[in-house]
Amino acid sequence: MISREQRPLILGTAIILITIFISYRYYDRLDRGGYYPIDDEADEERRQQLDRIDRRTQQTQALLLNRDECIGVVKNETEFLAVDLLDEAKTGIPHIIHQSWKTRELPFKFEKWSASWRLNNMNWRWVLWTNEDNMALCQRHFPWFLKKYTSMKGEIYRADLARNMYLYIYGGMYADLDQESLRPIQPIFSKAKTDISRYFDRTSGDVATAKSVAYVGTMGEGGIHSIPNAWMASSPEHPIWLFPLIEANNRRSSAAPEEISGPIALLRSYERYEELMKKENGEDLVWQYLQDELGEDLKGMRRVRHASGVFRSQYIYPHAWTNSVPTCSVGNANFNTKSCHADLKVEERESYAVTYWSHSWSYDGGHRDDRVDFLKNKN
């Protein structure tokens, strides 16, 4: 006979065992790198899976703002498995998905595409940062940048810059909300380290052996928008993410978002990092540049070997806004995600994501109401 005192313990143990079974089942899927597009109407089982993920990952942003507390939570999560920690050590990329929106209420299409990242990466933690969270992050970890950050003329500038902060402090992966996950992301980080010429358009440093790595993707055939900031991934404290903040800090605030905080700024920052890395003792020169720019504000560095890579366009950005495909363009009368996937041949080309380029922001730094209304539409 089970006593009343024993019932909570037995129930809790059963829940933990079921949770571990589910996690292992989906980690096995992730490890095989299968192709799991999200249908327009997810079946009930996937809805339930997403609910479980949401319950697990709805940690307060205040908790995440403190690294020590965040690590403590991870250690106590029964669904965060040893295989995840081993994989993070192997690839250098923490299993964290960062996304951002002005509030915690996402428009319908953004919620659906965000869900694709969570469903395809079941054991990854998911964090949705709001404008308020971004400000708190800057205040706590980047006080030297706070004056410039608060002086930006619109939230799009701050949102663009904040994603560099996420990756510098916590590492992991950032994805825009109009980007859909097509398959688990972990395999590309493992494969790329052993097959560099296949996966990368170019690299700086030795990606295969560096302990600290940072990745972006190339889009289209070159030009000033060829490295978007819609998707980025890295180890914590990789020095490359300080370059865009320094770039913004030194520029006038009246320029367009792409130039101050967006893809043009990211390209300039990457090229500056790349230029230093090509020189003898390039890794040391990167740190010296940051030291010269930031002085005493350069704190908490881990002087480990670092490198970066730019993924070929087929893997991260198979759809370029500079050469738009009608079925892949939000707002186009022919927009249809299934047709888009077929037109881009995403399965054959091993694409890991596709971006629909909603361009929901305006040049005054706010959001375009017509675009946001379309994103709310469930059709």
N, C-alpha and C positions, 0 to 999 in steps of 0.2 A: 504494500500500500504506500502510495506517494503522499508524504505529509504536505500540509499547506505551505510550510516553510521551504520545501524542496521545489515546489512548482515553478517559481520565478527563475530559479537557477537552471532547471531543465529546459524551460521555454527559451531562455536566453541562449543556452548552448545550441539548441536546435536552429534558432535563427542564424547564429554565427556559421554553423555548418552549411546551411542552405546558401548563405551569402557567399561563402568561399567556393562552393560548387559552381554557382553562377559565374563568379569572377574567373575561375579557371577555365570554364567552358568558353567564355568570350576571349580570354587571353589566348587560347589555342587558335581561335579564329584570327585574332590580330596577328599572331606570329606567322600564320600562313599567308598573310597579306591578301586575303580574298577581296573581291569587288562587291561592295554592299551599297548600291545607290539607295537613297531614301525615296520611296514612292510618295505621290502627292497625298495619299491617305494611308498613313502608317497603320499596320494592323494592330489589333488590341495588345498582342504580346509585346510589340515594340513600344507601345505607349506605356505599358506597365514597366518595362525596362527603363524607359526614360524617367518615369516617376521615381524609381529607385535611385537612379543616378542623381537626380535633382535633390532628393532628400539627403544624399550623402555629401553633395558638394555645396550645399547652401550654407557655407561657413560665412560668418560676418566678415566684411572687408576690414574691419578694425583688427580682426585676428590676423588676417593675411599681412597687414601692414607691419606686424612685428614678426621678424623672421624666426626668432627663438620659439615664440608661441606657435607659429605655423608648423615648425618641425615637430613640436610636441604633439600637435593634432595628428599629423601624418603617422607618427609612431603608434598612435592609439587607434588608427582606422583598421578594422578587421578586413576591409575590402582592398586595402593597399598591400599588395603581395610582395614577397621576397623577390619574385621574378622581375617585378617592376624596378626595384632598387638595383638589381643586377644589370638590368638593361640600361638604366640611367647611367650607371658607371661605365658601361661599354660604349654607349653612343655619346655621352656627355650632355644629353638633353633631358632635363627633368620632365616628368609626365604631368605637365600643367598646361591647360588650354586657356589662354587669356582672350577675352573679347570685351568690347566696351560699347555703351550706349548712354544717352543722356540720363535715362532713368532705368529702373529694373523692369519696366514694362516694354517688351519688344513688340514691334509690328509683326503681324502674322507671318509674313514671308521670312523675316529675319529670324523669328522663333523656329520656323521649320528648318532653315539652313543651319542655324546654330545647333539644333537637335541632331543634325547629321554628324557633326563632329563628336558629340557625346556618344551617339550610338555606335559609331565606327571605332571609338577609342574608349571602351567601357571602363578601363582601369585608370584612365587619366582623370585628374581633378580638373574641374571647370570653374572658372572665375569670370563673372560679369562685373566689370568696373563701370561705375557711374561718374558723372562729372564731379560730384562731391568726393568720391573716392580718389579720383585723380589728383584733386587739390590736396587731399590729406597725404597722399603718397609723396607729392613734391615737397610739401612742408616738412615731412619727416626725414626724407632721404636726400633731397636736393635743395637745401636752403639757399645755396649759392645761386640757384636758377629761379628762385621763387619770384623775384621782382619782375623778371622778364616774362615768366609764365603767366602771372596775373595781369600783365600789361597787354597780352595778346588781344586782338580786337574781336575774336570770336572763339566759340568752343571747339570748332573744327581744328584750329591751330593747337589748342591744348590737348585735344584727343589724339592728334597725330603724334605729338611729342611724348605723351604719356606712355605710348606703347614701347618706346625705347627704355623708359624707366622700368616697366614691368620686366622686360628681359634682362636688364642690367641687374636688378635687385634679386629676382627670383629665377630667371631662366625659364625655359619651357618654349611654348609656341604661341604666337599671336596670329589670329585669323580675323579678317573683316567679317561683318555679319552678312554681307551679300556674297559670301564665298561658301560653296557647298563642298563638304567632304565626300569623296567618291570611294574611298577605301581607307583602312587603318593607316595612319601616318608613320608608325614606328618602323616598318620595314625599310623605308627609304633612307632613314638615318643609319641603319646598319649596313645596307647595301652600298651606300655612297662612299663609305670609308674604305671599301675593298675594291670598288670599280669606279674610280674617280673620273676617268675619261668618258665613261658612259653617262654619268649623272650630272656632271658639272660643266657649265659653260666656261668658267674660269675659277681659279682658286688663288688665295694668298696664304702662304705658309703651307705646312704639311698637314692637311686635313686628316690623313690616315693615322697619324701618331699624336697629334696635338690633344692635350687633355681638355682644353677650352676651345669650343668651336662656335661659330655663328654662321647662319645660313639665310640667304634671301633667294629670290628667283628672278630670272630674266623674262621679259615680255616683248613679243614682237621682234622687229629687226634692228633694234638699237634706237638711239635717240635719247633725249633728256628724260623721257618717261619709261625708260627700259628696265628700271629696277623699282617696281612699285613697293609701297610699304603696307600692302594689304595682307601679306603673309611674311612672317619672320620667325626664326627659331634660334635658340642659342643656349649655351651654358650660362650659369649665373656669373655676373661680374666680367663678362667679356668686354674688353675695352672699346670695341667698335661702337657700342651704343652711346658712349659719351660724345662721340664725334658730332652726331646731329644736334645734341643739346648745345655744344659749344658753337656750332655753326649758327643755330638760331639766336644764341646769346649775342653773337657778334654782328647780326644783320638788323636792318631796319624793319620795323613791324608793319610797314605799309605794303609790302609785297604780297603776291598771291599765296594761298595756302601751300600750293605745290612747291614754291620756291623757299618758303620759310621752314615748313615742317613736313611736307609731303614727299612725293617720289623724286622731284628734282633735288631737294635737299638731301635725301638719302643717297642718291647717286653721287653727289659731290662728296659726301662724307665717306662713302665706300671707296671712291677713287683716291681720296686723301689717305685713308688707311692702306690701300693697295700700294700707293706710291712709297710710303714709308717701309712697308713690308718687303719691297723689292730690293732695298738697300742692304748692305752688310749690317748684321746685327739689327735687322728690321724690327724684331719683336721688342727689343730694348728701346729703339727709337720711338715706337708707338707710346710706350709708357713715359718716355721723356717729353714727348709732345704734350701729353695730357698733364704732366707735372708742370710744364711751363705755362700752360693755359689756366690750370686750376689751383696751383700752389697747394696751400694747406687743405683746400677743399677736396683734394684727391685722397680719399681715405678708404680703408677696408679692402685694398687691392690684394689679390692673390697672384703672386708673380709666377704663374705657370705658363707653359707653352701654349700659345694661342694661334688660331688660323681661321680662315673663313672661306666660304664657297658660295658660288652663284649657280643655283640649279638651272638646268636647261628648261626652256619655256614649256615643253610638252608635259612636264611633271607637275608644275605648280600653276602656271598661267597659260593653259592651252587656248584660252580665249583672250585676245588683246582688244582693249577698247580702241586702239589706233587702227584696227582692221576688224571692225565689229561684225559678228555673225548675227543676223536678225533673230534667230531662234534663241540666242543666248543673251539678248540685250533687254534688260528690264525696261518696260515701257513701250517696247516695240509691239505692234499688233500681232506679230508672229512668235512672240516669246513663248517658249514651251521647253521646260527643262529636259524632258525625255528626248525630244527632237534635237535639242542642243547637244546632248551627250552623243547621240548618233552622228550628228554633223561633225563633231570634233573628234570622233573615234576615240573616246577617252579610255575605253577598255583595252583596245589594241595598243594604244600608245602609253599605257601604264600611267595615266594621269591620276594624281592623288587628290586634286581639287579643281574646281572651276569657279571663276568669279564672274558674276552677272553685271557688275559695274552699275550699281543703282544710282551713283552720284547724287546722293540725297542731301549733300551739303551745298551751300551757296557761297558766293565769293565774299559775302559780308561776314562769313564765319558762322552763320546759322544753318538751318535746314530748309530745304525746299518743300513747301507744304504739298505741292502736287505729287512729288515723288514719295513722300511719307504716306500720303493717302493711298497711293497705289500699293505700297508695301503692306498696308493694313488690309487690303482687299484679299479675301480668301479664295478668289477665283484664279 
